Amino acid sequence: MKAKALVVSLLAVIMVLGILAVPCVNAGVAGGKVSAKISWKFLLYLDADNSLDVYVGHESVVESDFVELMSVGSTQDAVAYVLVDRYAGPANLFKVLPGKMQELTDFALNGKEANMGDPATLTSFVSYTSKISPSEHTLLVFWDHGSPRGVAWDDHATDTGGADFLSQWEVVQALSGYKVDVIGADECNVGHTEVAYEYAIGLQTEYLVAAETYTGWRGFPYDALLRELTKDPSMTPREVAEMMVEQTQILLNKPPYSGERINSHSAIDLAKIPDLVASLKGLTSLLTPNMDIYAGTVSKARGAAQYCYGANAINVIDLGTFVKRISSEARSQEVLDACNAVLANLEAAIVSMHATGSTDHMLTGLGIGLPNHSWEMSSYYPNFALAGQGWMDFLKAYWAAAGSI
């Protein structure tokens, strides 16, 4: 889940409601005028055409994000765009300006019932904004429900109904040929090894900022993210990824959000992920043929690496905790060295991380799928590239040794 419970002033609420009550802001303004090349483009793929288009208390969680963005607005060096599709009504594309949202009426999907789960919709958003705002760097954030399987869950994919979502493979397809320096997932359960590896080998993306576990109602602090980006548009992609984690942590340490103690976010260096996967393959290549003696160790390590808030329901665990527990019972120096290689590569891949409350001692930055029984394996899982890097063979050997086929 993902959404927000933000307390804003009555004036801000009135401003947003006034804007959203009108079909378009500056409706006569076309978005096709190309600007000079800027430093950063911030794209928010805000899919609220689902159970997240709700009110928390008296306030819409979508409108609270609009308020945050408008409190900063775009500058000549950092420009922000939002493609939003709400539960009732069509999709709209806005350019974020100080104090207002400027509707871009010449965007092909503007005012239509867009399927946010269609990769063509994501491509059109990125393509259109790339043409009108060429930039050195791009930050793309998904706002919605999430899982290792996908993002952007749309309950009204067409005018006649039906649901859809963007699988992780469709994300890669949609962004093919586009350089997106940082991807942020304002969603649950996207920060997993399987997803990071798909992005690492399939995208022109340097960093992924995502939650290994739950992302609570508060979500990313969009005012802080845009403020920092406009204040220093010379930031590198790594600095932006680290900033996103830092600003989210700062917010969640303050009342009333400090009570929401079930969040985590990691900034993941995707260039380091292939080495991590290679070292994990090295470890499983030692464990798999010796599963008769390691099945008990794997089972205990899996138990130690479980964490709460939805992760158990989809059979994911914390990778670092799992490997640390394996290393504590290594039967040979070779296995111990292989564990240490995985942990070293994991540490190199996680450039920044925060975890709050009861999750702060459970997480090391990336999750991974490890069902306890073969029948709990999702049918789509073998499609992950990671599955073919020794991980699926490892799982099958574990299930066979544990009698869980």
DODO-177175 format. One record per residue (C-alpha): x, y, z; residue in three letters. Coordinates in pm, whole numbers, plus 50000, padded with zeros to 5 digits. Layout:
<atoms>
<px->X py->Y pz->Z aa->Ala>
...
</atoms>
This chain:
<atoms>
<px->50000 py->50000 pz->50000 aa->Met>
<px->50095 py->50362 pz->49963 aa->Lys>
<px->49922 py->50687 pz->50039 aa->Ala>
<px->49946 py->50988 pz->50262 aa->Lys>
<px->49795 py->51149 pz->50568 aa->Ala>
<px->49915 py->51505 pz->50552 aa->Leu>
<px->49794 py->51795 pz->50765 aa->Val>
<px->49784 py->52111 pz->50556 aa->Val>
<px->49641 py->52452 pz->50614 aa->Ser>
<px->49283 py->52533 pz->50522 aa->Leu>
<px->49413 py->52777 pz->50264 aa->Leu>
<px->49616 py->52507 pz->50093 aa->Ala>
<px->49321 py->52270 pz->50084 aa->Val>
<px->49099 py->52539 pz->49934 aa->Ile>
<px->49365 py->52616 pz->49675 aa->Met>
<px->49390 py->52254 pz->49565 aa->Val>
<px->49017 py->52190 pz->49565 aa->Leu>
<px->48971 py->52503 pz->49359 aa->Gly>
<px->49225 py->52384 pz->49108 aa->Ile>
<px->49087 py->52034 pz->49083 aa->Leu>
<px->48729 py->52153 pz->49049 aa->Ala>
<px->48822 py->52314 pz->48718 aa->Val>
<px->48881 py->52072 pz->48428 aa->Pro>
<px->49203 py->52245 pz->48338 aa->Cys>
<px->49434 py->52508 pz->48477 aa->Val>
<px->49553 py->52748 pz->48209 aa->Asn>
<px->49363 py->52523 pz->47969 aa->Ala>
<px->49460 py->52728 pz->47670 aa->Gly>
<px->49828 py->52664 pz->47729 aa->Val>
<px->49970 py->52391 pz->47510 aa->Ala>
<px->50262 py->52191 pz->47644 aa->Gly>
<px->50440 py->52143 pz->47313 aa->Gly>
<px->50682 py->52436 pz->47344 aa->Lys>
<px->51028 py->52293 pz->47384 aa->Val>
<px->51239 py->52444 pz->47661 aa->Ser>
<px->51614 py->52470 pz->47676 aa->Ala>
<px->51794 py->52169 pz->47817 aa->Lys>
<px->51762 py->52163 pz->48193 aa->Ile>
<px->51951 py->51982 pz->48468 aa->Ser>
<px->51677 py->51762 pz->48619 aa->Trp>
<px->51331 py->51651 pz->48512 aa->Lys>
<px->51111 py->51507 pz->48789 aa->Phe>
<px->50834 py->51279 pz->48659 aa->Leu>
<px->50559 py->51154 pz->48890 aa->Leu>
<px->50353 py->50864 pz->48754 aa->Tyr>
<px->50062 py->50906 pz->48994 aa->Leu>
<px->49827 py->50612 pz->48950 aa->Asp>
<px->49543 py->50663 pz->49196 aa->Ala>
<px->49282 py->50482 pz->48986 aa->Asp>
<px->49242 py->50228 pz->49265 aa->Asn>
<px->49185 py->50200 pz->49640 aa->Ser>
<px->49446 py->50470 pz->49713 aa->Leu>
<px->49230 py->50759 pz->49592 aa->Asp>
<px->49091 py->50813 pz->49938 aa->Val>
<px->49057 py->51069 pz->50212 aa->Tyr>
<px->49253 py->51040 pz->50534 aa->Val>
<px->49054 py->51239 pz->50780 aa->Gly>
<px->48923 py->51537 pz->50583 aa->His>
<px->49189 py->51539 pz->50314 aa->Glu>
<px->49249 py->51364 pz->49983 aa->Ser>
<px->49586 py->51195 pz->49976 aa->Val>
<px->49628 py->51288 pz->49607 aa->Val>
<px->49551 py->51653 pz->49666 aa->Glu>
<px->49793 py->51668 pz->49958 aa->Ser>
<px->50072 py->51565 pz->49724 aa->Asp>
<px->49966 py->51834 pz->49479 aa->Phe>
<px->49985 py->52090 pz->49759 aa->Val>
<px->50337 py->51978 pz->49842 aa->Glu>
<px->50454 py->51999 pz->49482 aa->Leu>
<px->50295 py->52340 pz->49422 aa->Met>
<px->50456 py->52476 pz->49738 aa->Ser>
<px->50786 py->52450 pz->49549 aa->Val>
<px->50713 py->52438 pz->49175 aa->Gly>
<px->50947 py->52407 pz->48882 aa->Ser>
<px->51246 py->52626 pz->48804 aa->Thr>
<px->51453 py->52685 pz->48492 aa->Gln>
<px->51696 py->52415 pz->48605 aa->Asp>
<px->51456 py->52157 pz->48751 aa->Ala>
<px->51107 py->52096 pz->48616 aa->Val>
<px->50837 py->51865 pz->48751 aa->Ala>
<px->50552 py->51692 pz->48567 aa->Tyr>
<px->50270 py->51478 pz->48704 aa->Val>
<px->50060 py->51230 pz->48506 aa->Leu>
<px->49767 py->51155 pz->48735 aa->Val>
<px->49476 py->50916 pz->48693 aa->Asp>
<px->49223 py->50914 pz->48973 aa->Arg>
<px->48949 py->50669 pz->49061 aa->Tyr>
<px->48675 py->50885 pz->48914 aa->Ala>
<px->48750 py->51082 pz->48600 aa->Gly>
<px->49010 py->51087 pz->48325 aa->Pro>
<px->49387 py->51122 pz->48336 aa->Ala>
<px->49557 py->51462 pz->48326 aa->Asn>
<px->49913 py->51574 pz->48267 aa->Leu>
<px->50031 py->51875 pz->48466 aa->Phe>
<px->50344 py->52081 pz->48480 aa->Lys>
<px->50408 py->52181 pz->48840 aa->Val>
<px->50446 py->52556 pz->48887 aa->Leu>
<px->50471 py->52759 pz->49207 aa->Pro>
<px->50117 py->52773 pz->49341 aa->Gly>
<px->49943 py->52601 pz->49050 aa->Lys>
<px->49926 py->52299 pz->48823 aa->Met>
<px->49942 py->52384 pz->48453 aa->Gln>
<px->49747 py->52135 pz->48243 aa->Glu>
<px->49918 py->52036 pz->47919 aa->Leu>
<px->49627 py->52001 pz->47682 aa->Thr>
<px->49817 py->51872 pz->47380 aa->Asp>
<px->49930 py->51553 pz->47554 aa->Phe>
<px->49756 py->51269 pz->47368 aa->Ala>
<px->49608 py->51103 pz->47679 aa->Leu>
<px->49505 py->51420 pz->47857 aa->Asn>
<px->49136 py->51413 pz->47949 aa->Gly>
<px->49098 py->51046 pz->47856 aa->Lys>
<px->49060 py->50729 pz->48060 aa->Glu>
<px->49423 py->50623 pz->48047 aa->Ala>
<px->49533 py->50271 pz->48134 aa->Asn>
<px->49819 py->50334 pz->48374 aa->Met>
<px->49897 py->49961 pz->48361 aa->Gly>
<px->49975 py->49979 pz->47990 aa->Asp>
<px->50346 py->50024 pz->47909 aa->Pro>
<px->50244 py->50248 pz->47619 aa->Ala>
<px->50104 py->50499 pz->47871 aa->Thr>
<px->50433 py->50515 pz->48058 aa->Leu>
<px->50625 py->50546 pz->47732 aa->Thr>
<px->50403 py->50830 pz->47613 aa->Ser>
<px->50457 py->51019 pz->47940 aa->Phe>
<px->50835 py->50984 pz->47926 aa->Val>
<px->50852 py->51052 pz->47552 aa->Ser>
<px->50632 py->51364 pz->47564 aa->Tyr>
<px->50815 py->51522 pz->47857 aa->Thr>
<px->51152 py->51436 pz->47702 aa->Ser>
<px->51058 py->51633 pz->47392 aa->Lys>
<px->50925 py->51943 pz->47565 aa->Ile>
<px->51182 py->51943 pz->47847 aa->Ser>
<px->51513 py->51791 pz->47737 aa->Pro>
<px->51721 py->51734 pz->48049 aa->Ser>
<px->52060 py->51612 pz->48160 aa->Glu>
<px->51899 py->51386 pz->48421 aa->His>
<px->51558 py->51233 pz->48491 aa->Thr>
<px->51397 py->51117 pz->48813 aa->Leu>
<px->51087 py->50898 pz->48766 aa->Leu>
<px->50869 py->50810 pz->49065 aa->Val>
<px->50587 py->50553 pz->49065 aa->Phe>
<px->50302 py->50637 pz->49307 aa->Trp>
<px->50070 py->50343 pz->49370 aa->Asp>
<px->50044 py->49993 pz->49511 aa->His>
<px->50355 py->49790 pz->49444 aa->Gly>
<px->50504 py->49445 pz->49474 aa->Ser>
<px->50805 py->49255 pz->49338 aa->Pro>
<px->50576 py->49161 pz->49049 aa->Arg>
<px->50481 py->49508 pz->48933 aa->Gly>
<px->50368 py->49867 pz->48984 aa->Val>
<px->50083 py->50097 pz->48871 aa->Ala>
<px->49765 py->49899 pz->48946 aa->Trp>
<px->49476 py->50053 pz->48752 aa->Asp>
<px->49121 py->49947 pz->48841 aa->Asp>
<px->48969 py->50119 pz->48536 aa->His>
<px->49202 py->50027 pz->48252 aa->Ala>
<px->48943 py->50121 pz->47987 aa->Thr>
<px->48621 py->50319 pz->47961 aa->Asp>
<px->48427 py->49993 pz->47993 aa->Thr>
<px->48616 py->49872 pz->48300 aa->Gly>
<px->48872 py->49602 pz->48364 aa->Gly>
<px->49196 py->49618 pz->48559 aa->Ala>
<px->49562 py->49616 pz->48462 aa->Asp>
<px->49905 py->49679 pz->48607 aa->Phe>
<px->50261 py->49738 pz->48492 aa->Leu>
<px->50471 py->49428 pz->48544 aa->Ser>
<px->50839 py->49485 pz->48608 aa->Gln>
<px->50908 py->49350 pz->48259 aa->Trp>
<px->50665 py->49603 pz->48114 aa->Glu>
<px->50845 py->49881 pz->48300 aa->Val>
<px->51166 py->49773 pz->48127 aa->Val>
<px->50981 py->49757 pz->47795 aa->Gln>
<px->50823 py->50100 pz->47838 aa->Ala>
<px->51150 py->50273 pz->47928 aa->Leu>
<px->51358 py->50104 pz->47658 aa->Ser>
<px->51572 py->50363 pz->47484 aa->Gly>
<px->51519 py->50628 pz->47754 aa->Tyr>
<px->51779 py->50732 pz->48009 aa->Lys>
<px->51610 py->50752 pz->48347 aa->Val>
<px->51884 py->50815 pz->48602 aa->Asp>
<px->51683 py->50743 pz->48917 aa->Val>
<px->51363 py->50543 pz->48963 aa->Ile>
<px->51174 py->50588 pz->49289 aa->Gly>
<px->50898 py->50354 pz->49403 aa->Ala>
<px->50654 py->50521 pz->49642 aa->Asp>
<px->50505 py->50179 pz->49695 aa->Glu>
<px->50541 py->49861 pz->49899 aa->Cys>
<px->50774 py->49568 pz->49833 aa->Asn>
<px->50960 py->49687 pz->49523 aa->Val>
<px->51309 py->49691 pz->49678 aa->Gly>
<px->51397 py->49332 pz->49594 aa->His>
<px->51690 py->49162 pz->49429 aa->Thr>
<px->51474 py->49030 pz->49147 aa->Glu>
<px->51349 py->49378 pz->49056 aa->Val>
<px->51690 py->49543 pz->49092 aa->Ala>
<px->51847 py->49283 pz->48862 aa->Tyr>
<px->51578 py->49329 pz->48595 aa->Glu>
<px->51637 py->49705 pz->48603 aa->Tyr>
<px->52015 py->49666 pz->48611 aa->Ala>
<px->52031 py->49453 pz->48296 aa->Ile>
<px->51738 py->49609 pz->48113 aa->Gly>
<px->51738 py->49983 pz->48177 aa->Leu>
<px->51957 py->50289 pz->48140 aa->Gln>
<px->51903 py->50361 pz->48510 aa->Thr>
<px->52169 py->50415 pz->48774 aa->Glu>
<px->51974 py->50405 pz->49100 aa->Tyr>
<px->51653 py->50258 pz->49238 aa->Leu>
<px->51499 py->50402 pz->49555 aa->Val>
<px->51246 py->50157 pz->49694 aa->Ala>
<px->51105 py->49991 pz->50003 aa->Ala>
<px->51204 py->49635 pz->50079 aa->Glu>
<px->50894 py->49606 pz->50291 aa->Thr>
<px->50597 py->49832 pz->50360 aa->Tyr>
<px->50560 py->50194 pz->50250 aa->Thr>
<px->50311 py->50361 pz->50477 aa->Gly>
<px->50040 py->50619 pz->50426 aa->Trp>
<px->50285 py->50906 pz->50442 aa->Arg>
<px->50497 py->50808 pz->50142 aa->Gly>
<px->50767 py->51032 pz->49998 aa->Phe>
<px->50778 py->51398 pz->50110 aa->Pro>
<px->50728 py->51555 pz->49768 aa->Tyr>
<px->50782 py->51911 pz->49884 aa->Asp>
<px->51119 py->51819 pz->50033 aa->Ala>
<px->51228 py->51617 pz->49728 aa->Leu>
<px->51140 py->51892 pz->49482 aa->Leu>
<px->51280 py->52165 pz->49708 aa->Arg>
<px->51617 py->51990 pz->49734 aa->Glu>
<px->51622 py->51922 pz->49360 aa->Leu>
<px->51548 py->52285 pz->49270 aa->Thr>
<px->51784 py->52418 pz->49535 aa->Lys>
<px->52078 py->52221 pz->49396 aa->Asp>
<px->52011 py->52099 pz->49042 aa->Pro>
<px->52381 py->52013 pz->49008 aa->Ser>
<px->52326 py->51701 pz->49220 aa->Met>
<px->52445 py->51374 pz->49072 aa->Thr>
<px->52205 py->51078 pz->49037 aa->Pro>
<px->52369 py->50917 pz->49342 aa->Arg>
<px->52320 py->51233 pz->49545 aa->Glu>
<px->51955 py->51252 pz->49441 aa->Val>
<px->51896 py->50889 pz->49540 aa->Ala>
<px->52063 py->50947 pz->49876 aa->Glu>
<px->51868 py->51268 pz->49924 aa->Met>
<px->51538 py->51087 pz->49869 aa->Met>
<px->51618 py->50838 pz->50145 aa->Val>
<px->51747 py->51110 pz->50377 aa->Glu>
<px->51448 py->51342 pz->50335 aa->Gln>
<px->51203 py->51055 pz->50383 aa->Thr>
<px->51380 py->50952 pz->50700 aa->Gln>
<px->51378 py->51310 pz->50832 aa->Ile>
<px->51004 py->51335 pz->50780 aa->Leu>
<px->50927 py->51000 pz->50940 aa->Leu>
<px->51118 py->51097 pz->51251 aa->Asn>
<px->50880 py->51388 pz->51316 aa->Lys>
<px->50532 py->51385 pz->51471 aa->Pro>
<px->50277 py->51284 pz->51363 aa->Pro>
<px->50455 py->51060 pz->51114 aa->Tyr>
<px->50698 py->50921 pz->51369 aa->Ser>
<px->50409 py->50700 pz->51479 aa->Gly>
<px->50415 py->50527 pz->51142 aa->Glu>
<px->50695 py->50292 pz->51237 aa->Arg>
<px->50683 py->50038 pz->50959 aa->Ile>
<px->50869 py->50204 pz->50673 aa->Asn>
<px->51198 py->50137 pz->50498 aa->Ser>
<px->51368 py->50275 pz->50189 aa->His>
<px->51699 py->50198 pz->50022 aa->Ser>
<px->51899 py->50375 pz->49753 aa->Ala>
<px->52031 py->50093 pz->49537 aa->Ile>
<px->52326 py->50131 pz->49300 aa->Asp>
<px->52210 py->49922 pz->49005 aa->Leu>
<px->52561 py->49902 pz->48859 aa->Ala>
<px->52658 py->49688 pz->49159 aa->Lys>
<px->52369 py->49444 pz->49125 aa->Ile>
<px->52524 py->49211 pz->48861 aa->Pro>
<px->52821 py->49152 pz->49091 aa->Asp>
<px->52583 py->49085 pz->49379 aa->Leu>
<px->52388 py->48833 pz->49171 aa->Val>
<px->52711 py->48666 pz->49052 aa->Ala>
<px->52831 py->48625 pz->49410 aa->Ser>
<px->52491 py->48490 pz->49515 aa->Leu>
<px->52516 py->48238 pz->49231 aa->Lys>
<px->52858 py->48142 pz->49364 aa->Gly>
<px->52709 py->48075 pz->49706 aa->Leu>
<px->52412 py->47876 pz->49583 aa->Thr>
<px->52638 py->47668 pz->49355 aa->Ser>
<px->52802 py->47543 pz->49675 aa->Leu>
<px->52482 py->47492 pz->49873 aa->Leu>
<px->52262 py->47336 pz->49606 aa->Thr>
<px->52456 py->47007 pz->49554 aa->Pro>
<px->52502 py->46975 pz->49932 aa->Asn>
<px->52145 py->47056 pz->50032 aa->Met>
<px->52117 py->46730 pz->50224 aa->Asp>
<px->52347 py->46879 pz->50487 aa->Ile>
<px->52246 py->47244 pz->50446 aa->Tyr>
<px->51865 py->47221 pz->50436 aa->Ala>
<px->51835 py->47275 pz->50811 aa->Gly>
<px->52068 py->47574 pz->50797 aa->Thr>
<px->51872 py->47723 pz->50507 aa->Val>
<px->51546 py->47674 pz->50695 aa->Ser>
<px->51677 py->47847 pz->51008 aa->Lys>
<px->51828 py->48127 pz->50801 aa->Ala>
<px->51499 py->48177 pz->50623 aa->Arg>
<px->51321 py->48204 pz->50957 aa->Gly>
<px->51572 py->48456 pz->51087 aa->Ala>
<px->51536 py->48667 pz->50771 aa->Ala>
<px->51156 py->48697 pz->50776 aa->Gln>
<px->51007 py->49033 pz->50854 aa->Tyr>
<px->50656 py->49157 pz->50905 aa->Cys>
<px->50406 py->49388 pz->50735 aa->Tyr>
<px->50310 py->49192 pz->50429 aa->Gly>
<px->50644 py->49038 pz->50340 aa->Ala>
<px->50560 py->48694 pz->50476 aa->Asn>
<px->50240 py->48687 pz->50275 aa->Ala>
<px->50435 py->48707 pz->49951 aa->Ile>
<px->50720 py->48484 pz->50071 aa->Asn>
<px->51004 py->48735 pz->50064 aa->Val>
<px->51288 py->48764 pz->50312 aa->Ile>
<px->51579 py->48997 pz->50380 aa->Asp>
<px->51878 py->48887 pz->50171 aa->Leu>
<px->52152 py->49013 pz->50401 aa->Gly>
<px->52007 py->48861 pz->50717 aa->Thr>
<px->51961 py->48532 pz->50535 aa->Phe>
<px->52322 py->48515 pz->50415 aa->Val>
<px->52460 py->48626 pz->50752 aa->Lys>
<px->52280 py->48335 pz->50918 aa->Arg>
<px->52412 py->48092 pz->50654 aa->Ile>
<px->52764 py->48218 pz->50721 aa->Ser>
<px->52726 py->48154 pz->51095 aa->Ser>
<px->52680 py->47783 pz->51023 aa->Glu>
<px->52910 py->47746 pz->50722 aa->Ala>
<px->53053 py->47394 pz->50699 aa->Arg>
<px->53360 py->47501 pz->50502 aa->Ser>
<px->53584 py->47799 pz->50445 aa->Gln>
<px->53467 py->47800 pz->50084 aa->Glu>
<px->53104 py->47854 pz->50188 aa->Val>
<px->53209 py->48117 pz->50442 aa->Leu>
<px->53407 py->48304 pz->50178 aa->Asp>
<px->53111 py->48286 pz->49939 aa->Ala>
<px->52880 py->48431 pz->50207 aa->Cys>
<px->53125 py->48713 pz->50274 aa->Asn>
<px->53141 py->48791 pz->49902 aa->Ala>
<px->52761 py->48826 pz->49887 aa->Val>
<px->52756 py->49048 pz->50194 aa->Leu>
<px->53036 py->49269 pz->50060 aa->Ala>
<px->52857 py->49314 pz->49727 aa->Asn>
<px->52528 py->49385 pz->49904 aa->Leu>
<px->52696 py->49652 pz->50115 aa->Glu>
<px->52840 py->49808 pz->49799 aa->Ala>
<px->52499 py->49811 pz->49629 aa->Ala>
<px->52311 py->49980 pz->49917 aa->Ile>
<px->52438 py->50337 pz->49917 aa->Val>
<px->52180 py->50468 pz->50164 aa->Ser>
<px->51908 py->50315 pz->50377 aa->Met>
<px->51665 py->50389 pz->50654 aa->His>
<px->51427 py->50166 pz->50845 aa->Ala>
<px->51193 py->50275 pz->51121 aa->Thr>
<px->51058 py->50117 pz->51435 aa->Gly>
<px->51040 py->49741 pz->51452 aa->Ser>
<px->51196 py->49698 pz->51108 aa->Thr>
<px->51522 py->49876 pz->51180 aa->Asp>
<px->51702 py->49563 pz->51295 aa->His>
<px->51542 py->49330 pz->51039 aa->Met>
<px->51652 py->49480 pz->50710 aa->Leu>
<px->51977 py->49520 pz->50517 aa->Thr>
<px->51845 py->49686 pz->50203 aa->Gly>
<px->51721 py->49422 pz->49958 aa->Leu>
<px->51466 py->49144 pz->49982 aa->Gly>
<px->51452 py->48821 pz->49785 aa->Ile>
<px->51186 py->48557 pz->49721 aa->Gly>
<px->51219 py->48234 pz->49920 aa->Leu>
<px->50892 py->48042 pz->49958 aa->Pro>
<px->50904 py->47762 pz->50212 aa->Asn>
<px->50711 py->47527 pz->49981 aa->His>
<px->50712 py->47476 pz->49605 aa->Ser>
<px->50337 py->47532 pz->49580 aa->Trp>
<px->50382 py->47880 pz->49725 aa->Glu>
<px->50596 py->47985 pz->49429 aa->Met>
<px->50413 py->48231 pz->49204 aa->Ser>
<px->50378 py->48118 pz->48844 aa->Ser>
<px->50547 py->48433 pz->48716 aa->Tyr>
<px->50858 py->48397 pz->48934 aa->Tyr>
<px->51068 py->48190 pz->48688 aa->Pro>
<px->51041 py->48482 pz->48445 aa->Asn>
<px->51275 py->48686 pz->48663 aa->Phe>
<px->51628 py->48686 pz->48522 aa->Ala>
<px->51754 py->48616 pz->48874 aa->Leu>
<px->51575 py->48280 pz->48874 aa->Ala>
<px->51807 py->48161 pz->48598 aa->Gly>
<px->52119 py->48262 pz->48788 aa->Gln>
<px->52119 py->47956 pz->49011 aa->Gly>
<px->51847 py->48081 pz->49246 aa->Trp>
<px->51569 py->47862 pz->49106 aa->Met>
<px->51791 py->47552 pz->49122 aa->Asp>
<px->51872 py->47642 pz->49481 aa->Phe>
<px->51503 py->47673 pz->49570 aa->Leu>
<px->51415 py->47341 pz->49407 aa->Lys>
<px->51697 py->47164 pz->49593 aa->Ala>
<px->51582 py->47316 pz->49922 aa->Tyr>
<px->51219 py->47213 pz->49869 aa->Trp>
<px->51326 py->46859 pz->49775 aa->Ala>
<px->51550 py->46820 pz->50080 aa->Ala>
<px->51286 py->46966 pz->50311 aa->Ala>
<px->51008 py->46749 pz->50167 aa->Gly>
<px->50822 py->47057 pz->50047 aa->Ser>
<px->50783 py->46973 pz->49679 aa->Ile>
</atoms>
